[in-house]
């Protein structure tokens, strides 16, 4: 399982990169978070406030036929802007997968 937290504006590039390496099945969630990206100051109706949770896109991609390293490389290249806040990529082992409709398990379910 490859999970990436990236800038939302890089999502279309990431989807295209995943399709190019043959890992087109994915789940995308809109999330908020903070890491090394600096805080921003905002103003609303004359009041100042700090924005420390930034909008991100979370991509989850379970792979079996495509090497996880290829998926990681594709995501890293597609999401890179060279600025703080580009995101993170996590690689985890999946113990099992079950397809709800058919009941297939393991690699066949992915």
Gaussian input, Z-matrix of N, CA and C with variables (Angstrom, degrees):
# hf/3-21g

backbone

0 1
 N
 C     1     B1
 C     2     B2     1     A1
 N     3     B3     2     A2     1     D1
 C     4     B4     3     A3     2     D2
 C     5     B5     4     A4     3     D3
 N     6     B6     5     A5     4     D4
 C     7     B7     6     A6     5     D5
 C     8     B8     7     A7     6     D6
 N     9     B9     8     A8     7     D7
 C    10    B10     9     A9     8     D8
 C    11    B11    10    A10     9     D9
 N    12    B12    11    A11    10    D10
 C    13    B13    12    A12    11    D11
 C    14    B14    13    A13    12    D12
 N    15    B15    14    A14    13    D13
 C    16    B16    15    A15    14    D14
 C    17    B17    16    A16    15    D15
 N    18    B18    17    A17    16    D16
 C    19    B19    18    A18    17    D17
 C    20    B20    19    A19    18    D18
 N    21    B21    20    A20    19    D19
 C    22    B22    21    A21    20    D20
 C    23    B23    22    A22    21    D21
 N    24    B24    23    A23    22    D22
 C    25    B25    24    A24    23    D23
 C    26    B26    25    A25    24    D24
 N    27    B27    26    A26    25    D25
 C    28    B28    27    A27    26    D26
 C    29    B29    28    A28    27    D27
 N    30    B30    29    A29    28    D28
 C    31    B31    30    A30    29    D29
 C    32    B32    31    A31    30    D30
 N    33    B33    32    A32    31    D31
 C    34    B34    33    A33    32    D32
 C    35    B35    34    A34    33    D33
 N    36    B36    35    A35    34    D34
 C    37    B37    36    A36    35    D35
 C    38    B38    37    A37    36    D36
 N    39    B39    38    A38    37    D37
 C    40    B40    39    A39    38    D38
 C    41    B41    40    A40    39    D39
 N    42    B42    41    A41    40    D40
 C    43    B43    42    A42    41    D41
 C    44    B44    43    A43    42    D42
 N    45    B45    44    A44    43    D43
 C    46    B46    45    A45    44    D44
 C    47    B47    46    A46    45    D45
 N    48    B48    47    A47    46    D46
 C    49    B49    48    A48    47    D47
 C    50    B50    49    A49    48    D48
 N    51    B51    50    A50    49    D49
 C    52    B52    51    A51    50    D50
 C    53    B53    52    A52    51    D51
 N    54    B54    53    A53    52    D52
 C    55    B55    54    A54    53    D53
 C    56    B56    55    A55    54    D54
 N    57    B57    56    A56    55    D55
 C    58    B58    57    A57    56    D56
 C    59    B59    58    A58    57    D57
 N    60    B60    59    A59    58    D58
 C    61    B61    60    A60    59    D59
 C    62    B62    61    A61    60    D60
 N    63    B63    62    A62    61    D61
 C    64    B64    63    A63    62    D62
 C    65    B65    64    A64    63    D63
 N    66    B66    65    A65    64    D64
 C    67    B67    66    A66    65    D65
 C    68    B68    67    A67    66    D66
 N    69    B69    68    A68    67    D67
 C    70    B70    69    A69    68    D68
 C    71    B71    70    A70    69    D69
 N    72    B72    71    A71    70    D70
 C    73    B73    72    A72    71    D71
 C    74    B74    73    A73    72    D72
 N    75    B75    74    A74    73    D73
 C    76    B76    75    A75    74    D74
 C    77    B77    76    A76    75    D75
 N    78    B78    77    A77    76    D76
 C    79    B79    78    A78    77    D77
 C    80    B80    79    A79    78    D78
 N    81    B81    80    A80    79    D79
 C    82    B82    81    A81    80    D80
 C    83    B83    82    A82    81    D81
 N    84    B84    83    A83    82    D82
 C    85    B85    84    A84    83    D83
 C    86    B86    85    A85    84    D84
 N    87    B87    86    A86    85    D85
 C    88    B88    87    A87    86    D86
 C    89    B89    88    A88    87    D87
 N    90    B90    89    A89    88    D88
 C    91    B91    90    A90    89    D89
 C    92    B92    91    A91    90    D90
 N    93    B93    92    A92    91    D91
 C    94    B94    93    A93    92    D92
 C    95    B95    94    A94    93    D93
 N    96    B96    95    A95    94    D94
 C    97    B97    96    A96    95    D95
 C    98    B98    97    A97    96    D96
 N    99    B99    98    A98    97    D97
 C   100   B100    99    A99    98    D98
 C   101   B101   100   A100    99    D99
 N   102   B102   101   A101   100   D100
 C   103   B103   102   A102   101   D101
 C   104   B104   103   A103   102   D102
 N   105   B105   104   A104   103   D103
 C   106   B106   105   A105   104   D104
 C   107   B107   106   A106   105   D105
 N   108   B108   107   A107   106   D106
 C   109   B109   108   A108   107   D107
 C   110   B110   109   A109   108   D108
 N   111   B111   110   A110   109   D109
 C   112   B112   111   A111   110   D110
 C   113   B113   112   A112   111   D111
 N   114   B114   113   A113   112   D112
 C   115   B115   114   A114   113   D113
 C   116   B116   115   A115   114   D114
 N   117   B117   116   A116   115   D115
 C   118   B118   117   A117   116   D116
 C   119   B119   118   A118   117   D117
 N   120   B120   119   A119   118   D118
 C   121   B121   120   A120   119   D119
 C   122   B122   121   A121   120   D120
 N   123   B123   122   A122   121   D121
 C   124   B124   123   A123   122   D122
 C   125   B125   124   A124   123   D123
 N   126   B126   125   A125   124   D124
 C   127   B127   126   A126   125   D125
 C   128   B128   127   A127   126   D126
 N   129   B129   128   A128   127   D127
 C   130   B130   129   A129   128   D128
 C   131   B131   130   A130   129   D129
 N   132   B132   131   A131   130   D130
 C   133   B133   132   A132   131   D131
 C   134   B134   133   A133   132   D132
 N   135   B135   134   A134   133   D133
 C   136   B136   135   A135   134   D134
 C   137   B137   136   A136   135   D135
 N   138   B138   137   A137   136   D136
 C   139   B139   138   A138   137   D137
 C   140   B140   139   A139   138   D138
 N   141   B141   140   A140   139   D139
 C   142   B142   141   A141   140   D140
 C   143   B143   142   A142   141   D141
 N   144   B144   143   A143   142   D142
 C   145   B145   144   A144   143   D143
 C   146   B146   145   A145   144   D144
 N   147   B147   146   A146   145   D145
 C   148   B148   147   A147   146   D146
 C   149   B149   148   A148   147   D147
 N   150   B150   149   A149   148   D148
 C   151   B151   150   A150   149   D149
 C   152   B152   151   A151   150   D150
 N   153   B153   152   A152   151   D151
 C   154   B154   153   A153   152   D152
 C   155   B155   154   A154   153   D153
 N   156   B156   155   A155   154   D154
 C   157   B157   156   A156   155   D155
 C   158   B158   157   A157   156   D156
 N   159   B159   158   A158   157   D157
 C   160   B160   159   A159   158   D158
 C   161   B161   160   A160   159   D159
 N   162   B162   161   A161   160   D160
 C   163   B163   162   A162   161   D161
 C   164   B164   163   A163   162   D162
 N   165   B165   164   A164   163   D163
 C   166   B166   165   A165   164   D164
 C   167   B167   166   A166   165   D165
 N   168   B168   167   A167   166   D166
 C   169   B169   168   A168   167   D167
 C   170   B170   169   A169   168   D168
 N   171   B171   170   A170   169   D169
 C   172   B172   171   A171   170   D170
 C   173   B173   172   A172   171   D171
 N   174   B174   173   A173   172   D172
 C   175   B175   174   A174   173   D173
 C   176   B176   175   A175   174   D174
 N   177   B177   176   A176   175   D175
 C   178   B178   177   A177   176   D176
 C   179   B179   178   A178   177   D177
 N   180   B180   179   A179   178   D178
 C   181   B181   180   A180   179   D179
 C   182   B182   181   A181   180   D180
 N   183   B183   182   A182   181   D181
 C   184   B184   183   A183   182   D182
 C   185   B185   184   A184   183   D183
 N   186   B186   185   A185   184   D184
 C   187   B187   186   A186   185   D185
 C   188   B188   187   A187   186   D186
 N   189   B189   188   A188   187   D187
 C   190   B190   189   A189   188   D188
 C   191   B191   190   A190   189   D189
 N   192   B192   191   A191   190   D190
 C   193   B193   192   A192   191   D191
 C   194   B194   193   A193   192   D192
 N   195   B195   194   A194   193   D193
 C   196   B196   195   A195   194   D194
 C   197   B197   196   A196   195   D195
 N   198   B198   197   A197   196   D196
 C   199   B199   198   A198   197   D197
 C   200   B200   199   A199   198   D198
 N   201   B201   200   A200   199   D199
 C   202   B202   201   A201   200   D200
 C   203   B203   202   A202   201   D201
 N   204   B204   203   A203   202   D202
 C   205   B205   204   A204   203   D203
 C   206   B206   205   A205   204   D204
 N   207   B207   206   A206   205   D205
 C   208   B208   207   A207   206   D206
 C   209   B209   208   A208   207   D207
 N   210   B210   209   A209   208   D208
 C   211   B211   210   A210   209   D209
 C   212   B212   211   A211   210   D210
 N   213   B213   212   A212   211   D211
 C   214   B214   213   A213   212   D212
 C   215   B215   214   A214   213   D213
 N   216   B216   215   A215   214   D214
 C   217   B217   216   A216   215   D215
 C   218   B218   217   A217   216   D216
 N   219   B219   218   A218   217   D217
 C   220   B220   219   A219   218   D218
 C   221   B221   220   A220   219   D219
 N   222   B222   221   A221   220   D220
 C   223   B223   222   A222   221   D221
 C   224   B224   223   A223   222   D222
 N   225   B225   224   A224   223   D223
 C   226   B226   225   A225   224   D224
 C   227   B227   226   A226   225   D225
 N   228   B228   227   A227   226   D226
 C   229   B229   228   A228   227   D227
 C   230   B230   229   A229   228   D228
 N   231   B231   230   A230   229   D229
 C   232   B232   231   A231   230   D230
 C   233   B233   232   A232   231   D231
 N   234   B234   233   A233   232   D232
 C   235   B235   234   A234   233   D233
 C   236   B236   235   A235   234   D234
 N   237   B237   236   A236   235   D235
 C   238   B238   237   A237   236   D236
 C   239   B239   238   A238   237   D237
 N   240   B240   239   A239   238   D238
 C   241   B241   240   A240   239   D239
 C   242   B242   241   A241   240   D240
 N   243   B243   242   A242   241   D241
 C   244   B244   243   A243   242   D242
 C   245   B245   244   A244   243   D243
 N   246   B246   245   A245   244   D244
 C   247   B247   246   A246   245   D245
 C   248   B248   247   A247   246   D246
 N   249   B249   248   A248   247   D247
 C   250   B250   249   A249   248   D248
 C   251   B251   250   A250   249   D249
 N   252   B252   251   A251   250   D250
 C   253   B253   252   A252   251   D251
 C   254   B254   253   A253   252   D252
 N   255   B255   254   A254   253   D253
 C   256   B256   255   A255   254   D254
 C   257   B257   256   A256   255   D255
 N   258   B258   257   A257   256   D256
 C   259   B259   258   A258   257   D257
 C   260   B260   259   A259   258   D258
 N   261   B261   260   A260   259   D259
 C   262   B262   261   A261   260   D260
 C   263   B263   262   A262   261   D261
 N   264   B264   263   A263   262   D262
 C   265   B265   264   A264   263   D263
 C   266   B266   265   A265   264   D264
 N   267   B267   266   A266   265   D265
 C   268   B268   267   A267   266   D266
 C   269   B269   268   A268   267   D267
 N   270   B270   269   A269   268   D268
 C   271   B271   270   A270   269   D269
 C   272   B272   271   A271   270   D270
 N   273   B273   272   A272   271   D271
 C   274   B274   273   A273   272   D272
 C   275   B275   274   A274   273   D273
 N   276   B276   275   A275   274   D274
 C   277   B277   276   A276   275   D275
 C   278   B278   277   A277   276   D276
 N   279   B279   278   A278   277   D277
 C   280   B280   279   A279   278   D278
 C   281   B281   280   A280   279   D279
 N   282   B282   281   A281   280   D280
 C   283   B283   282   A282   281   D281
 C   284   B284   283   A283   282   D282
 N   285   B285   284   A284   283   D283
 C   286   B286   285   A285   284   D284
 C   287   B287   286   A286   285   D285
 N   288   B288   287   A287   286   D286
 C   289   B289   288   A288   287   D287
 C   290   B290   289   A289   288   D288
 N   291   B291   290   A290   289   D289
 C   292   B292   291   A291   290   D290
 C   293   B293   292   A292   291   D291
 N   294   B294   293   A293   292   D292
 C   295   B295   294   A294   293   D293
 C   296   B296   295   A295   294   D294
 N   297   B297   296   A296   295   D295
 C   298   B298   297   A297   296   D296
 C   299   B299   298   A298   297   D297
 N   300   B300   299   A299   298   D298
 C   301   B301   300   A300   299   D299
 C   302   B302   301   A301   300   D300
 N   303   B303   302   A302   301   D301
 C   304   B304   303   A303   302   D302
 C   305   B305   304   A304   303   D303
 N   306   B306   305   A305   304   D304
 C   307   B307   306   A306   305   D305
 C   308   B308   307   A307   306   D306
 N   309   B309   308   A308   307   D307
 C   310   B310   309   A309   308   D308
 C   311   B311   310   A310   309   D309
 N   312   B312   311   A311   310   D310
 C   313   B313   312   A312   311   D311
 C   314   B314   313   A313   312   D312
 N   315   B315   314   A314   313   D313
 C   316   B316   315   A315   314   D314
 C   317   B317   316   A316   315   D315
 N   318   B318   317   A317   316   D316
 C   319   B319   318   A318   317   D317
 C   320   B320   319   A319   318   D318
 N   321   B321   320   A320   319   D319
 C   322   B322   321   A321   320   D320
 C   323   B323   322   A322   321   D321
 N   324   B324   323   A323   322   D322
 C   325   B325   324   A324   323   D323
 C   326   B326   325   A325   324   D324
 N   327   B327   326   A326   325   D325
 C   328   B328   327   A327   326   D326
 C   329   B329   328   A328   327   D327

   B1=1.4496
   B2=1.5179
   B3=1.2927
   B4=1.4551
   B5=1.5201
   B6=1.3272
   B7=1.4564
   B8=1.5170
   B9=1.3217
   B10=1.4596
   B11=1.5223
   B12=1.3257
   B13=1.4587
   B14=1.5264
   B15=1.3445
   B16=1.4610
   B17=1.5244
   B18=1.3170
   B19=1.4690
   B20=1.5431
   B21=1.3229
   B22=1.4709
   B23=1.5292
   B24=1.3159
   B25=1.4625
   B26=1.5326
   B27=1.3303
   B28=1.4615
   B29=1.5342
   B30=1.3320
   B31=1.4660
   B32=1.5220
   B33=1.3193
   B34=1.4711
   B35=1.5299
   B36=1.3391
   B37=1.4647
   B38=1.5293
   B39=1.3311
   B40=1.4663
   B41=1.5268
   B42=1.3271
   B43=1.4664
   B44=1.5248
   B45=1.3099
   B46=1.4614
   B47=1.5329
   B48=1.3233
   B49=1.4681
   B50=1.5209
   B51=1.3384
   B52=1.4622
   B53=1.5252
   B54=1.3270
   B55=1.4639
   B56=1.5287
   B57=1.3195
   B58=1.4628
   B59=1.5348
   B60=1.3459
   B61=1.4711
   B62=1.5231
   B63=1.3474
   B64=1.4555
   B65=1.5217
   B66=1.3272
   B67=1.4700
   B68=1.5218
   B69=1.3186
   B70=1.4677
   B71=1.5261
   B72=1.3359
   B73=1.4705
   B74=1.5218
   B75=1.3165
   B76=1.4550
   B77=1.5182
   B78=1.3087
   B79=1.4594
   B80=1.5182
   B81=1.3275
   B82=1.4609
   B83=1.5224
   B84=1.3331
   B85=1.4582
   B86=1.5188
   B87=1.3259
   B88=1.4616
   B89=1.5133
   B90=1.3352
   B91=1.4590
   B92=1.5245
   B93=1.3200
   B94=1.4625
   B95=1.5101
   B96=1.3232
   B97=1.4550
   B98=1.5019
   B99=1.3227
   B100=1.4543
   B101=1.5146
   B102=1.2888
   B103=1.4564
   B104=1.5058
   B105=1.3274
   B106=1.4558
   B107=1.5270
   B108=1.3273
   B109=1.4581
   B110=1.5288
   B111=1.3380
   B112=1.4703
   B113=1.5264
   B114=1.3338
   B115=1.4620
   B116=1.5215
   B117=1.3324
   B118=1.4576
   B119=1.5182
   B120=1.3059
   B121=1.4537
   B122=1.5207
   B123=1.3253
   B124=1.4481
   B125=1.5142
   B126=1.3051
   B127=1.4583
   B128=1.5146
   B129=1.3178
   B130=1.4563
   B131=1.5145
   B132=1.3262
   B133=1.4635
   B134=1.5305
   B135=1.3177
   B136=1.4479
   B137=1.5086
   B138=1.3084
   B139=1.4622
   B140=1.5245
   B141=1.3195
   B142=1.4567
   B143=1.5257
   B144=1.3301
   B145=1.4497
   B146=1.5232
   B147=1.3182
   B148=1.4610
   B149=1.5192
   B150=1.3215
   B151=1.4618
   B152=1.5191
   B153=1.3378
   B154=1.4638
   B155=1.5232
   B156=1.3307
   B157=1.4679
   B158=1.5227
   B159=1.3133
   B160=1.4563
   B161=1.5207
   B162=1.3333
   B163=1.4615
   B164=1.5271
   B165=1.3255
   B166=1.4567
   B167=1.5274
   B168=1.3116
   B169=1.4630
   B170=1.5256
   B171=1.3306
   B172=1.4587
   B173=1.5284
   B174=1.3180
   B175=1.4622
   B176=1.5214
   B177=1.3281
   B178=1.4609
   B179=1.5254
   B180=1.3243
   B181=1.4534
   B182=1.5229
   B183=1.3225
   B184=1.4641
   B185=1.5249
   B186=1.3250
   B187=1.4630
   B188=1.5214
   B189=1.3151
   B190=1.4555
   B191=1.5320
   B192=1.3266
   B193=1.4664
   B194=1.5223
   B195=1.3233
   B196=1.4605
   B197=1.5246
   B198=1.3097
   B199=1.4741
   B200=1.5314
   B201=1.3188
   B202=1.4681
   B203=1.5255
   B204=1.3174
   B205=1.4618
   B206=1.5256
   B207=1.3477
   B208=1.4652
   B209=1.5206
   B210=1.3326
   B211=1.4660
   B212=1.5228
   B213=1.3249
   B214=1.4695
   B215=1.5235
   B216=1.3279
   B217=1.4693
   B218=1.5240
   B219=1.3330
   B220=1.4638
   B221=1.5233
   B222=1.3275
   B223=1.4640
   B224=1.5205
   B225=1.3337
   B226=1.4598
   B227=1.5232
   B228=1.3255
   B229=1.4585
   B230=1.5324
   B231=1.3308
   B232=1.4645
   B233=1.5213
   B234=1.3282
   B235=1.4706
   B236=1.5224
   B237=1.3101
   B238=1.4597
   B239=1.5275
   B240=1.3484
   B241=1.4603
   B242=1.5242
   B243=1.3390
   B244=1.4506
   B245=1.5159
   B246=1.3220
   B247=1.4623
   B248=1.5249
   B249=1.3423
   B250=1.4670
   B251=1.5294
   B252=1.3109
   B253=1.4595
   B254=1.5125
   B255=1.3407
   B256=1.4692
   B257=1.5214
   B258=1.3373
   B259=1.4567
   B260=1.5113
   B261=1.3218
   B262=1.4659
   B263=1.5268
   B264=1.3370
   B265=1.4648
   B266=1.5247
   B267=1.3280
   B268=1.4589
   B269=1.5245
   B270=1.3249
   B271=1.4661
   B272=1.5187
   B273=1.3346
   B274=1.4543
   B275=1.5243
   B276=1.3183
   B277=1.4541
   B278=1.5289
   B279=1.3216
   B280=1.4666
   B281=1.5200
   B282=1.3087
   B283=1.4628
   B284=1.5198
   B285=1.3244
   B286=1.4622
   B287=1.5100
   B288=1.3282
   B289=1.4601
   B290=1.5170
   B291=1.3294
   B292=1.4648
   B293=1.5161
   B294=1.3212
   B295=1.4633
   B296=1.5232
   B297=1.3166
   B298=1.4574
   B299=1.5268
   B300=1.3251
   B301=1.4611
   B302=1.5154
   B303=1.3464
   B304=1.4616
   B305=1.5217
   B306=1.3152
   B307=1.4548
   B308=1.5080
   B309=1.3486
   B310=1.4589
   B311=1.5169
   B312=1.3398
   B313=1.4493
   B314=1.5090
   B315=1.3277
   B316=1.4560
   B317=1.5164
   B318=1.3175
   B319=1.4612
   B320=1.5246
   B321=1.3283
   B322=1.4696
   B323=1.5350
   B324=1.3144
   B325=1.4703
   B326=1.5248
   B327=1.3169
   B328=1.4621
   B329=1.5157
   A1=107.83
   A2=115.73
   A3=121.72
   A4=107.08
   A5=115.65
   A6=121.75
   A7=107.96
   A8=116.37
   A9=121.03
   A10=109.36
   A11=115.66
   A12=122.49
   A13=105.18
   A14=116.98
   A15=120.53
   A16=110.58
   A17=115.27
   A18=121.16
   A19=108.55
   A20=117.34
   A21=119.57
   A22=113.40
   A23=117.41
   A24=119.78
   A25=112.53
   A26=117.62
   A27=121.69
   A28=112.39
   A29=117.31
   A30=121.41
   A31=112.34
   A32=118.12
   A33=119.14
   A34=110.82
   A35=117.26
   A36=119.97
   A37=110.57
   A38=116.50
   A39=121.15
   A40=110.87
   A41=117.62
   A42=120.72
   A43=110.97
   A44=116.72
   A45=120.73
   A46=110.65
   A47=116.82
   A48=120.69
   A49=111.09
   A50=117.02
   A51=120.39
   A52=111.11
   A53=116.92
   A54=120.25
   A55=110.86
   A56=116.23
   A57=120.96
   A58=112.46
   A59=117.06
   A60=119.27
   A61=112.33
   A62=117.31
   A63=120.87
   A64=114.58
   A65=117.50
   A66=121.65
   A67=108.95
   A68=116.27
   A69=120.28
   A70=113.69
   A71=119.50
   A72=121.85
   A73=109.15
   A74=116.72
   A75=120.06
   A76=110.78
   A77=114.66
   A78=122.87
   A79=107.08
   A80=116.96
   A81=121.70
   A82=108.93
   A83=115.88
   A84=122.68
   A85=108.51
   A86=117.10
   A87=120.98
   A88=107.85
   A89=116.89
   A90=122.23
   A91=109.38
   A92=116.07
   A93=122.97
   A94=107.93
   A95=116.37
   A96=118.66
   A97=111.42
   A98=114.34
   A99=119.54
   A100=109.28
   A101=114.09
   A102=121.91
   A103=107.36
   A104=117.18
   A105=120.49
   A106=113.05
   A107=117.32
   A108=120.50
   A109=109.25
   A110=118.31
   A111=120.19
   A112=112.63
   A113=114.52
   A114=120.82
   A115=109.10
   A116=115.60
   A117=121.14
   A118=107.73
   A119=115.69
   A120=120.70
   A121=108.27
   A122=115.97
   A123=121.84
   A124=110.08
   A125=116.16
   A126=121.42
   A127=108.58
   A128=116.00
   A129=120.88
   A130=108.29
   A131=116.34
   A132=123.26
   A133=111.82
   A134=114.82
   A135=120.22
   A136=115.77
   A137=118.57
   A138=121.59
   A139=109.65
   A140=115.80
   A141=121.62
   A142=109.63
   A143=116.80
   A144=121.37
   A145=109.49
   A146=115.54
   A147=122.08
   A148=109.82
   A149=115.37
   A150=121.57
   A151=106.68
   A152=116.93
   A153=119.19
   A154=112.57
   A155=117.76
   A156=121.68
   A157=107.40
   A158=115.72
   A159=121.40
   A160=110.43
   A161=116.10
   A162=121.15
   A163=109.15
   A164=115.91
   A165=122.66
   A166=109.35
   A167=116.13
   A168=122.55
   A169=107.41
   A170=116.15
   A171=121.29
   A172=107.74
   A173=115.53
   A174=121.63
   A175=107.71
   A176=116.40
   A177=122.06
   A178=107.21
   A179=115.29
   A180=120.82
   A181=109.18
   A182=116.44
   A183=121.21
   A184=107.41
   A185=116.02
   A186=119.59
   A187=110.42
   A188=114.97
   A189=121.21
   A190=110.19
   A191=116.89
   A192=121.29
   A193=112.77
   A194=116.51
   A195=121.98
   A196=107.90
   A197=119.20
   A198=120.01
   A199=110.96
   A200=116.22
   A201=121.33
   A202=110.80
   A203=117.95
   A204=121.46
   A205=111.05
   A206=116.97
   A207=120.78
   A208=110.61
   A209=116.32
   A210=121.03
   A211=110.18
   A212=116.52
   A213=121.36
   A214=110.39
   A215=117.01
   A216=120.54
   A217=111.43
   A218=116.49
   A219=120.35
   A220=111.15
   A221=117.25
   A222=120.71
   A223=111.67
   A224=116.45
   A225=119.47
   A226=111.50
   A227=116.36
   A228=120.03
   A229=111.45
   A230=117.25
   A231=120.92
   A232=112.57
   A233=117.97
   A234=121.55
   A235=113.26
   A236=118.52
   A237=121.79
   A238=112.06
   A239=115.99
   A240=121.55
   A241=110.43
   A242=116.44
   A243=120.60
   A244=113.87
   A245=117.20
   A246=122.42
   A247=110.22
   A248=117.92
   A249=119.61
   A250=110.27
   A251=116.80
   A252=121.02
   A253=114.32
   A254=117.43
   A255=119.99
   A256=111.90
   A257=118.05
   A258=120.69
   A259=113.61
   A260=113.75
   A261=122.34
   A262=108.47
   A263=115.08
   A264=121.86
   A265=106.99
   A266=115.57
   A267=121.99
   A268=108.71
   A269=117.28
   A270=123.08
   A271=107.50
   A272=115.84
   A273=121.31
   A274=110.30
   A275=116.14
   A276=121.14
   A277=109.01
   A278=115.99
   A279=121.99
   A280=107.25
   A281=116.44
   A282=120.96
   A283=111.70
   A284=116.81
   A285=120.65
   A286=108.67
   A287=116.26
   A288=123.51
   A289=107.56
   A290=116.09
   A291=121.37
   A292=108.40
   A293=116.19
   A294=120.38
   A295=108.11
   A296=117.26
   A297=122.41
   A298=111.95
   A299=118.12
   A300=121.44
   A301=112.95
   A302=117.30
   A303=120.16
   A304=114.25
   A305=117.44
   A306=120.68
   A307=113.85
   A308=117.90
   A309=120.75
   A310=109.30
   A311=115.64
   A312=120.63
   A313=112.36
   A314=115.71
   A315=121.91
   A316=112.92
   A317=115.28
   A318=121.73
   A319=111.12
   A320=118.35
   A321=121.53
   A322=111.61
   A323=117.27
   A324=120.65
   A325=111.30
   A326=116.66
   A327=120.37
   A328=109.04
   D1=123.45
   D2=176.21
   D3=-109.08
   D4=123.86
   D5=178.93
   D6=-120.29
   D7=129.11
   D8=-179.60
   D9=-126.83
   D10=136.66
   D11=173.16
   D12=-110.65
   D13=114.94
   D14=-174.01
   D15=-133.51
   D16=172.12
   D17=175.06
   D18=-67.49
   D19=138.60
   D20=-178.79
   D21=-59.23
   D22=-32.96
   D23=-177.99
   D24=-71.11
   D25=-12.41
   D26=178.08
   D27=-97.78
   D28=3.33
   D29=-176.91
   D30=-62.14
   D31=-44.85
   D32=-178.42
   D33=-65.08
   D34=-36.73
   D35=176.39
   D36=-64.66
   D37=-40.81
   D38=-179.88
   D39=-65.42
   D40=-42.35
   D41=178.36
   D42=-61.75
   D43=-42.35
   D44=179.33
   D45=-65.23
   D46=-40.59
   D47=179.75
   D48=-65.85
   D49=-39.93
   D50=178.02
   D51=-65.15
   D52=-41.94
   D53=178.23
   D54=-62.59
   D55=-35.76
   D56=-179.13
   D57=-65.56
   D58=-33.87
   D59=178.90
   D60=-91.73
   D61=1.66
   D62=175.78
   D63=89.88
   D64=18.65
   D65=179.01
   D66=-118.00
   D67=65.27
   D68=-173.57
   D69=-83.91
   D70=-12.85
   D71=178.67
   D72=-81.53
   D73=122.07
   D74=-177.42
   D75=-154.59
   D76=164.23
   D77=173.21
   D78=-123.32
   D79=133.65
   D80=-179.22
   D81=-121.23
   D82=133.42
   D83=178.54
   D84=-130.45
   D85=139.46
   D86=173.29
   D87=-84.27
   D88=125.21
   D89=-177.41
   D90=-133.01
   D91=168.01
   D92=173.85
   D93=-122.94
   D94=147.75
   D95=178.95
   D96=-169.64
   D97=177.85
   D98=175.98
   D99=-144.92
   D100=150.70
   D101=178.84
   D102=-153.11
   D103=-119.47
   D104=-178.28
   D105=-85.35
   D106=-8.58
   D107=179.80
   D108=-67.50
   D109=131.27
   D110=-175.63
   D111=-68.02
   D112=155.29
   D113=175.41
   D114=-67.25
   D115=155.92
   D116=175.84
   D117=-122.34
   D118=150.85
   D119=176.50
   D120=-100.68
   D121=136.77
   D122=177.96
   D123=-124.85
   D124=165.93
   D125=177.92
   D126=-137.78
   D127=133.71
   D128=178.63
   D129=-142.01
   D130=119.68
   D131=-178.53
   D132=52.21
   D133=42.65
   D134=176.46
   D135=82.74
   D136=-5.23
   D137=179.24
   D138=-101.87
   D139=135.83
   D140=177.07
   D141=-87.77
   D142=144.34
   D143=175.54
   D144=-146.69
   D145=160.79
   D146=-178.34
   D147=-103.26
   D148=131.69
   D149=174.82
   D150=-101.56
   D151=105.57
   D152=-179.87
   D153=-116.25
   D154=-5.69
   D155=172.01
   D156=-109.19
   D157=118.77
   D158=-175.84
   D159=-102.21
   D160=145.31
   D161=178.79
   D162=-70.21
   D163=133.92
   D164=179.47
   D165=-137.67
   D166=165.55
   D167=172.55
   D168=-112.68
   D169=131.68
   D170=178.11
   D171=-105.54
   D172=121.93
   D173=179.52
   D174=-109.86
   D175=128.14
   D176=175.29
   D177=-118.26
   D178=128.82
   D179=-175.97
   D180=-138.46
   D181=110.41
   D182=176.86
   D183=-88.55
   D184=125.81
   D185=-177.46
   D186=-125.46
   D187=144.88
   D188=176.73
   D189=-132.86
   D190=-41.86
   D191=-177.48
   D192=-88.95
   D193=-17.87
   D194=-179.02
   D195=-108.44
   D196=133.19
   D197=178.42
   D198=-60.78
   D199=134.91
   D200=-179.78
   D201=-58.76
   D202=-32.98
   D203=179.87
   D204=-62.24
   D205=-37.76
   D206=177.72
   D207=-65.20
   D208=-40.17
   D209=178.76
   D210=-65.16
   D211=-44.52
   D212=179.20
   D213=-60.94
   D214=-47.32
   D215=-179.95
   D216=-60.79
   D217=-42.59
   D218=179.93
   D219=-64.01
   D220=-44.61
   D221=179.41
   D222=-65.68
   D223=-42.53
   D224=-178.35
   D225=-62.67
   D226=-44.27
   D227=179.87
   D228=-67.08
   D229=-39.36
   D230=-177.91
   D231=-71.26
   D232=-32.06
   D233=-174.17
   D234=-93.00
   D235=-9.48
   D236=-173.56
   D237=-74.12
   D238=124.64
   D239=171.57
   D240=-115.29
   D241=-12.68
   D242=-177.54
   D243=85.23
   D244=3.03
   D245=-178.84
   D246=-109.05
   D247=155.75
   D248=173.68
   D249=-59.09
   D250=142.56
   D251=179.36
   D252=95.85
   D253=11.70
   D254=178.49
   D255=-67.50
   D256=-24.10
   D257=175.18
   D258=118.97
   D259=-168.22
   D260=-178.35
   D261=-140.26
   D262=157.13
   D263=175.07
   D264=-127.19
   D265=132.12
   D266=179.56
   D267=-120.04
   D268=139.11
   D269=177.51
   D270=-120.18
   D271=124.95
   D272=-177.93
   D273=-132.17
   D274=148.88
   D275=173.59
   D276=-76.78
   D277=143.44
   D278=175.84
   D279=-109.61
   D280=123.76
   D281=-178.34
   D282=-68.89
   D283=-41.65
   D284=-179.46
   D285=-162.03
   D286=159.41
   D287=174.20
   D288=-138.24
   D289=138.66
   D290=178.98
   D291=-127.08
   D292=126.20
   D293=176.54
   D294=-80.62
   D295=124.24
   D296=-173.71
   D297=-61.16
   D298=-48.53
   D299=-173.96
   D300=-66.50
   D301=-44.28
   D302=-172.69
   D303=-102.23
   D304=-19.42
   D305=-176.11
   D306=81.27
   D307=4.41
   D308=177.17
   D309=-61.16
   D310=148.63
   D311=-178.97
   D312=-126.97
   D313=161.64
   D314=176.22
   D315=68.81
   D316=-142.12
   D317=-177.74
   D318=-59.58
   D319=-35.20
   D320=179.75
   D321=-62.91
   D322=-28.06
   D323=-179.55
   D324=-78.22
   D325=-24.38
   D326=-177.64
   D327=-85.44

